[in-house]
């Protein structure tokens, strides 16, 4: 499932594009990003939406991430709506991958909406692809 998003590709954990603009994730999902052309630290920015049904049975949602297997601090979100996960990324985290040109970014939610008879998919969060890229490494 490799959709090109400028300098990013979708890896595992994504559902099909809906209404030409957004996708649900699964509880675990990943991107492959073009590595910054520098040996300096970078910033990871991921833009997403937590819809109200996620909070129907819980008061918060925690998102954890890793870059090339190196763990970044998680963040807990306490309300539905648009959110950003922003973390500094040390330069050494950008290079241990198989290719110096590609950075693998993996995300994991502490829970997801379980499949039902009405929707058999595991649903994590929503990502809008209609405007600026939802994930940047700069």
MARMIRO-445725 format. One record per residue (C-alpha): residue number from 1; residue in one letter; z, y, x. Coordinates in steps of 0.1 Angstrom, whole numbers, plus 2048, in hexadecimal, padded with zeros to 3 digits. Example, Ala and Ser with C-alpha at 12.3 -4.5 7.8 and 13.67 -1.06 7.14 Angstrom:
% residues 2
  resi  resn    z    y    x
     1     A  84E  7D3  87B
     2     S  847  7F5  889
***
This chain:
% residues 138
  resi  resn    z    y    x
     1     X  800  800  800
     2     X  7F5  81B  818
     3     X  7EF  83C  807
     4     X  7E8  858  820
     5     X  7FE  876  81C
     6     X  7F2  88D  835
     7     X  804  880  854
     8     X  818  865  841
     9     X  810  843  832
    10     X  824  830  818
    11     X  832  80E  823
    12     X  847  7F7  80E
    13     X  85B  800  7EF
    14     X  844  815  7DB
    15     X  837  811  7B7
    16     X  814  81D  7AC
    17     X  80C  841  7A8
    18     X  813  84E  785
    19     X  802  86B  773
    20     X  7EF  873  794
    21     X  80D  883  7A3
    22     X  82D  86E  7A8
    23     X  83B  84C  7B1
    24     X  85B  839  7AC
    25     X  86A  829  7CA
    26     X  87D  809  7CB
    27     X  8A1  809  7D9
    28     X  893  804  7FC
    29     X  872  816  806
    30     X  861  823  826
    31     X  848  83B  834
    32     X  834  83A  855
    33     X  831  85D  864
    34     X  81C  86B  880
    35     X  834  872  89C
    36     X  839  896  8A6
    37     X  826  8A0  8C6
    38     X  845  8A9  8D9
    39     X  863  89A  8EB
    40     X  87A  8B2  8DA
    41     X  891  8A9  8BC
    42     X  881  8AC  89A
    43     X  88C  8B1  876
    44     X  886  898  85A
    45     X  881  8A7  837
    46     X  87D  890  818
    47     X  878  8A0  7F6
    48     X  87F  88B  7D6
    49     X  88C  88C  7B2
    50     X  8A9  879  7A3
    51     X  8A3  875  77E
    52     X  8C0  876  765
    53     X  8BE  850  75D
    54     X  8CB  849  780
    55     X  8EC  85A  777
    56     X  8F0  849  756
    57     X  907  82F  765
    58     X  912  840  785
    59     X  91E  862  791
    60     X  90C  862  7B2
    61     X  8EF  854  7C7
    62     X  8F0  84F  7EC
    63     X  8D0  850  801
    64     X  8D0  841  824
    65     X  8B4  843  83E
    66     X  8A9  836  860
    67     X  88E  841  878
    68     X  87F  825  88D
    69     X  89F  811  885
    70     X  8B7  82C  890
    71     X  8CF  835  873
    72     X  8D2  859  866
    73     X  8F0  865  853
    74     X  8EE  85D  82D
    75     X  8F1  877  812
    76     X  901  874  7F0
    77     X  8F2  887  7D2
    78     X  907  88E  7B3
    79     X  8EE  89B  79A
    80     X  8CB  895  78D
    81     X  8AE  8AB  798
    82     X  89A  8B5  7B7
    83     X  8AA  8AE  7D8
    84     X  8A3  8AF  7FE
    85     X  8AF  897  818
    86     X  8AE  8AA  839
    87     X  8BA  89D  85A
    88     X  8B6  8A5  87F
    89     X  8A5  888  892
    90     X  8AC  884  8B7
    91     X  88E  882  8CE
    92     X  897  85F  8D9
    93     X  896  853  8B5
    94     X  871  85C  8B3
    95     X  865  846  8CF
    96     X  873  822  8CD
    97     X  858  817  8B4
    98     X  83A  800  8BD
    99     X  824  81F  8BF
   100     X  82D  840  8CD
   101     X  817  84F  8B2
   102     X  828  841  893
   103     X  84C  845  887
   104     X  85A  82D  86C
   105     X  872  83E  854
   106     X  885  826  83D
   107     X  89B  831  81F
   108     X  8B4  81E  80B
   109     X  8C6  828  7EB
   110     X  8E9  819  7E4
   111     X  8DB  80D  7C2
   112     X  8BD  80F  7AB
   113     X  8B5  80C  787
   114     X  8B2  7E6  780
   115     X  893  7D8  770
   116     X  893  7D5  74A
   117     X  87D  7C5  730
   118     X  86E  7E8  72A
   119     X  867  7EE  750
   120     X  868  7D0  767
   121     X  869  7E6  786
   122     X  887  7EE  79C
   123     X  889  815  79B
   124     X  898  82A  7B7
   125     X  88E  84E  7B7
   126     X  86F  863  7AF
   127     X  858  873  7C9
   128     X  83F  88E  7C0
   129     X  81E  88C  7D3
   130     X  80C  8A8  7C0
   131     X  814  8C4  7D8
   132     X  821  8C6  7FB
   133     X  828  8A5  80D
   134     X  849  897  802
   135     X  853  88D  825
   136     X  84F  8A1  845
   137     X  85A  89B  869
   138     X  858  8BB  87D
***
